[in-house]
Amino acid sequence: MTAPHPFRLVTYNVRYFGHGTRGLASTKRAMERIAGAIAALDPLPDLVCLQEVETRSLRSTALHPSADDETQLDRFMRTLSTALGARPEPTRASYEAYYFPAHVYAVSKRSNVYTTGLAVLARNDLTIDHHNAGEPADITHRRSHALRHLKQTRICAHVRFRRKGHASASLDVFNTHLSLPSSLAREFWTSSGRLGFGKNQLQEAKNLAAFVEKERTSDRFVIVGDFNAHPGSPVYSLLVSELGYVDPFAQLHNLSEAELRDWPTAGFMRLRMHIDHVLSGKGLDWVDFDDSHPFGDRTSPFHGLSDHAPIIGRFRIAPGSSDKR
């Protein structure tokens, strides 16, 4: 029997498909360009994990009107289907989308200023065994202060899947977006460290790890997303150095933490940051990160589409990978 091709995964903070308006409003053009860039990948991804995706709000519809019952993810999936159909070579690939709501900023029961959430797109040759879209894990750290009710909810999405037609083991995929360091904490203003150094961020990373350890069924798992944390920060060190999660991008390219920080995944004005990560268990063998470009690389088909760059990796199940005991 021919071995199945490696799994290909994309993680990407799409900034609500509104990068051209500085994130103030989503646009049809931004959505079409992001869908086109994903559809042009060769090979196509098996899983696409997105951060900063809306449901429906003033921000998502002001410049990109839609039917009353259509969410932003609905529109993106329709746009992606069109882009897949426009590929030069025929493809039967399609995707099932799962949305994980995080937070709503509402002005009334019928009107939201904007919403936040995560999404996971699974290719049609995958069988989904489990997901928590109905009730994503809340990993938010809320300090006891007068404005704590305004704190944006942070979540972890979880999908467990396997390939159809193959007696393959299951894989657990976790998608997340951690908070920025709290500006209300004294150390934010007195410490030289910022991204990944916040006490609130470290607590959310602990909450994330606790959820992963509770839900994963084996050492075949991957954790992706916007961690808002630099390599070498307390958040990164907790997950990689203390808990032993693998950073396959760093390992495959033999990068030190300092070298990894110099490979940006996001940018703001002149700032460049490595804050998006792919972490995994030891039950996966990583093949490559082809089509991953540092933020700001003008040769990337994703250049200028978001304030983040996607990380795109391929992996296989490692021989002898084990189930959790």
C-alpha positions as CSV (number, residue, x, y, z in Angstrom):
1,M,0.0,0.0,0.0
2,T,1.3,3.5,-0.9
3,A,2.0,5.6,2.1
4,P,-0.2,8.7,2.4
5,H,1.3,12.0,1.5
6,P,2.5,14.2,4.4
7,F,0.0,16.4,6.2
8,R,0.3,20.0,5.2
9,L,-0.8,22.7,7.7
10,V,-1.1,26.4,7.5
11,T,-1.4,28.8,10.5
12,Y,-2.3,32.4,9.7
13,N,-3.5,35.5,11.5
14,V,-5.6,37.1,8.8
15,R,-6.4,40.3,10.7
16,Y,-10.2,40.0,10.0
17,F,-9.5,40.4,6.3
18,G,-9.0,44.1,6.9
19,H,-5.3,44.8,6.7
20,G,-5.8,47.4,4.0
21,T,-7.9,49.5,6.4
22,R,-5.5,48.9,9.3
23,G,-8.0,46.4,10.7
24,L,-10.8,48.8,10.9
25,A,-13.0,47.1,8.4
26,S,-13.0,44.0,6.3
27,T,-12.8,44.2,2.5
28,K,-13.8,41.9,-0.3
29,R,-10.5,42.5,-2.0
30,A,-8.5,41.4,1.0
31,M,-10.6,38.2,1.4
32,E,-10.2,37.4,-2.3
33,R,-6.4,37.8,-2.2
34,I,-6.0,35.7,0.9
35,A,-8.3,32.9,-0.5
36,G,-6.3,33.1,-3.8
37,A,-3.0,32.7,-2.0
38,I,-4.1,29.7,-0.1
39,A,-5.7,28.1,-3.1
40,A,-2.5,28.6,-5.1
41,L,-0.4,26.5,-2.6
42,D,1.0,23.3,-4.1
43,P,0.4,20.9,-2.6
44,L,-2.8,22.2,-1.1
45,P,-3.0,22.2,2.7
46,D,-4.9,19.6,4.6
47,L,-5.6,21.9,7.5
48,V,-5.8,25.7,7.7
49,C,-5.8,27.3,11.1
50,L,-6.8,31.0,11.2
51,Q,-6.7,33.6,13.9
52,E,-8.7,36.9,14.0
53,V,-11.8,35.8,12.2
54,E,-15.2,37.4,12.9
55,T,-18.7,36.1,13.0
56,R,-20.8,39.1,11.9
57,S,-20.4,42.7,12.9
58,L,-20.2,46.3,11.8
59,R,-16.5,45.9,11.1
60,S,-17.0,42.8,9.0
61,T,-19.9,44.2,6.9
62,A,-19.4,48.0,6.6
63,L,-17.2,47.7,3.5
64,H,-18.1,44.1,2.6
65,P,-21.9,43.8,2.8
66,S,-23.5,40.3,2.9
67,A,-26.7,38.5,3.5
68,D,-28.2,38.9,7.0
69,D,-27.4,35.3,8.0
70,E,-24.0,35.0,6.4
71,T,-20.9,35.1,8.7
72,Q,-17.4,36.3,7.7
73,L,-16.3,32.6,7.7
74,D,-19.2,31.7,5.4
75,R,-18.1,34.4,2.9
76,F,-14.5,33.3,3.1
77,M,-15.4,29.7,2.4
78,R,-17.4,30.7,-0.6
79,T,-14.5,32.9,-1.8
80,L,-12.0,30.0,-1.2
81,S,-14.2,27.6,-3.2
82,T,-14.2,30.1,-6.1
83,A,-10.4,30.4,-5.9
84,L,-9.9,26.6,-5.8
85,G,-12.1,26.4,-8.9
86,A,-9.8,28.8,-10.7
87,R,-6.6,26.7,-10.2
88,P,-4.9,25.8,-13.5
89,E,-5.2,22.1,-12.8
90,P,-8.5,20.4,-11.9
91,T,-9.0,19.7,-8.2
92,R,-11.7,18.1,-6.2
93,A,-10.4,19.5,-3.0
94,S,-12.9,21.3,-0.7
95,Y,-12.9,22.2,3.0
96,E,-15.2,21.9,5.9
97,A,-15.0,25.0,8.2
98,Y,-15.3,25.1,12.0
99,Y,-15.7,28.4,13.8
100,F,-14.6,29.0,17.4
101,P,-16.1,32.2,18.9
102,A,-14.1,34.1,21.4
103,H,-15.5,37.5,22.2
104,V,-18.2,39.9,21.2
105,Y,-18.2,43.7,21.5
106,A,-21.9,44.6,21.1
107,V,-23.8,47.9,21.1
108,S,-27.1,46.1,21.2
109,K,-28.5,42.6,21.1
110,R,-28.8,42.9,17.3
111,S,-25.7,44.9,16.5
112,N,-22.0,44.0,17.2
113,V,-19.2,46.5,16.8
114,Y,-16.8,43.6,16.2
115,T,-16.3,40.0,17.2
116,T,-13.3,37.8,17.6
117,G,-12.7,34.1,17.0
118,L,-10.6,31.3,15.5
119,A,-11.3,29.0,12.6
120,V,-10.1,25.6,11.4
121,L,-10.5,24.4,7.8
122,A,-10.2,20.7,7.2
123,R,-9.8,19.2,3.8
124,N,-12.5,16.8,2.6
125,D,-10.3,13.8,2.8
126,L,-10.1,14.1,6.5
127,T,-12.5,12.5,9.1
128,I,-13.1,14.7,12.1
129,D,-13.4,12.7,15.3
130,H,-13.9,15.5,17.7
131,H,-14.0,19.3,17.9
132,N,-14.9,21.9,20.5
133,A,-16.4,24.6,18.2
134,G,-19.5,24.7,20.3
135,E,-17.6,25.4,23.5
136,P,-14.0,26.4,22.9
137,A,-11.7,26.3,25.9
138,D,-11.4,29.7,27.7
139,I,-7.8,30.2,28.6
140,T,-8.0,33.9,29.5
141,H,-6.2,35.3,32.5
142,R,-8.3,38.0,34.1
143,R,-6.8,40.1,36.9
144,S,-9.0,41.5,39.7
145,H,-9.4,45.1,38.6
146,A,-12.3,47.4,37.7
147,L,-11.9,46.8,33.9
148,R,-11.6,43.1,34.0
149,H,-15.1,42.7,32.4
150,L,-13.7,44.4,29.3
151,K,-10.8,41.9,28.9
152,Q,-11.0,40.1,25.5
153,T,-11.6,36.4,25.9
154,R,-8.8,34.2,24.7
155,I,-9.5,30.6,23.6
156,C,-8.0,27.4,22.4
157,A,-9.7,25.6,19.5
158,H,-9.3,21.8,19.3
159,V,-9.9,19.4,16.4
160,R,-9.0,15.7,16.3
161,F,-8.9,14.1,12.9
162,R,-7.6,11.3,10.8
163,R,-7.4,10.5,7.0
164,K,-10.3,8.8,5.3
165,G,-9.5,5.4,3.8
166,H,-6.4,4.9,5.9
167,A,-5.9,3.0,9.1
168,S,-4.0,6.0,10.4
169,A,-3.8,7.2,14.0
170,S,-5.6,10.3,15.0
171,L,-4.0,13.7,15.3
172,D,-4.9,16.5,17.7
173,V,-4.7,20.1,16.5
174,F,-4.9,23.1,18.8
175,N,-5.3,26.6,17.5
176,T,-4.9,29.6,19.8
177,H,-4.3,33.4,20.1
178,L,-2.8,34.6,23.4
179,S,-3.2,38.0,24.9
180,L,-0.7,40.8,24.6
181,P,1.2,41.6,27.9
182,S,-1.0,43.6,30.2
183,S,-0.3,47.3,30.1
184,L,-1.9,47.6,33.5
185,A,0.9,45.6,35.1
186,R,3.9,47.6,36.5
187,E,6.4,45.3,34.9
188,F,5.1,46.3,31.4
189,W,6.6,49.7,31.9
190,T,9.6,48.8,34.0
191,S,10.9,45.6,32.3
192,S,12.9,45.5,29.1
193,G,11.0,42.4,28.0
194,R,7.5,42.8,26.4
195,L,6.1,40.1,24.1
196,G,5.9,36.9,26.0
197,F,7.1,38.4,29.3
198,G,3.7,39.5,30.7
199,K,2.5,37.6,33.8
200,N,-0.9,37.5,32.2
201,Q,0.6,35.8,29.1
202,L,2.5,33.3,31.2
203,Q,-0.7,32.3,33.0
204,E,-2.6,31.9,29.7
205,A,0.3,29.7,28.4
206,K,-0.1,27.6,31.5
207,N,-3.9,27.4,30.9
208,L,-3.3,26.5,27.3
209,A,-0.8,23.7,28.2
210,A,-3.2,22.3,30.9
211,F,-5.9,22.1,28.2
212,V,-3.6,20.5,25.7
213,E,-2.4,17.9,28.2
214,K,-6.0,17.1,29.2
215,E,-7.3,16.7,25.7
216,R,-4.5,15.2,23.6
217,T,-4.8,11.5,23.1
218,S,-1.2,10.8,22.0
219,D,2.2,12.4,21.3
220,R,0.8,13.2,17.8
221,F,-0.4,16.8,18.3
222,V,0.4,20.2,17.1
223,I,-0.3,23.6,18.7
224,V,-0.4,26.6,16.4
225,G,-1.3,30.3,16.5
226,D,-0.4,33.8,17.4
227,F,1.2,33.5,20.8
228,N,2.3,37.2,21.0
229,A,5.5,35.8,22.5
230,H,9.1,36.0,21.3
231,P,11.4,33.0,21.3
232,G,13.3,33.0,24.6
233,S,10.5,34.7,26.5
234,P,9.0,33.1,29.6
235,V,6.0,32.0,27.6
236,Y,8.1,30.3,24.9
237,S,10.5,28.8,27.5
238,L,7.6,27.3,29.4
239,L,6.2,25.6,26.4
240,V,9.4,24.5,24.7
241,S,12.1,24.2,27.5
242,E,10.0,23.2,30.4
243,L,7.1,21.2,28.9
244,G,9.2,19.8,26.0
245,Y,7.0,20.8,23.1
246,V,9.0,20.8,19.9
247,D,9.5,23.9,17.8
248,P,10.0,22.1,14.4
249,F,10.6,25.3,12.4
250,A,13.6,26.1,14.6
251,Q,14.8,22.5,14.6
252,L,14.5,21.9,10.9
253,H,16.4,25.1,10.1
254,N,18.8,24.7,13.0
255,L,18.0,28.1,14.4
256,S,19.0,29.4,17.8
257,E,16.4,31.4,19.8
258,A,18.3,34.6,18.8
259,E,18.2,33.6,15.1
260,L,14.6,32.6,15.4
261,R,13.7,36.1,16.7
262,D,15.4,37.5,13.6
263,W,12.9,35.6,11.3
264,P,9.8,37.8,11.7
265,T,6.3,36.4,11.4
266,A,4.6,39.8,12.1
267,G,5.2,43.5,11.8
268,F,3.9,46.8,13.0
269,M,5.3,49.9,11.3
270,R,9.1,49.3,11.5
271,L,8.9,46.7,14.2
272,R,9.5,43.0,13.2
273,M,8.5,40.2,15.5
274,H,8.5,36.4,15.7
275,I,5.3,35.8,17.6
276,D,3.5,33.1,15.6
277,H,4.6,29.5,16.3
278,V,4.1,25.9,15.4
279,L,4.8,23.6,18.3
280,S,4.2,19.8,18.3
281,G,4.6,16.6,20.2
282,K,7.4,14.1,19.5
283,G,5.0,11.8,17.5
284,L,5.3,13.9,14.4
285,D,8.2,14.0,11.9
286,W,8.4,17.4,10.2
287,V,9.3,17.4,6.5
288,D,9.6,21.0,5.5
289,F,8.3,24.6,5.8
290,D,8.3,25.4,2.1
291,D,6.3,28.4,1.1
292,S,6.9,30.0,4.6
293,H,8.3,33.5,4.1
294,P,9.4,36.0,6.8
295,F,7.1,38.9,7.2
296,G,7.9,41.7,4.7
297,D,9.3,39.3,2.1
298,R,7.9,40.8,-1.2
299,T,8.3,37.5,-3.0
300,S,5.7,35.9,-0.8
301,P,2.2,35.6,-2.3
302,F,0.9,36.6,1.1
303,H,2.9,39.8,1.2
304,G,0.8,42.8,2.2
305,L,-2.3,40.8,3.0
306,S,-2.1,40.9,6.9
307,D,0.1,42.2,9.6
308,H,1.2,38.6,10.0
309,A,2.8,36.0,7.6
310,P,1.5,32.4,7.5
311,I,3.7,29.5,8.7
312,I,3.2,26.5,6.4
313,G,4.6,23.1,7.3
314,R,4.4,19.4,6.4
315,F,4.7,16.5,8.7
316,R,4.3,12.7,8.9
317,I,3.3,10.5,11.8
318,A,6.6,9.3,13.3
319,P,7.2,5.6,13.4
320,G,6.5,4.3,16.9
321,S,4.4,7.3,18.0
322,S,2.5,6.4,21.1
323,D,-1.0,7.0,22.6
324,K,-1.3,8.9,25.8
325,R,-1.4,6.7,28.9
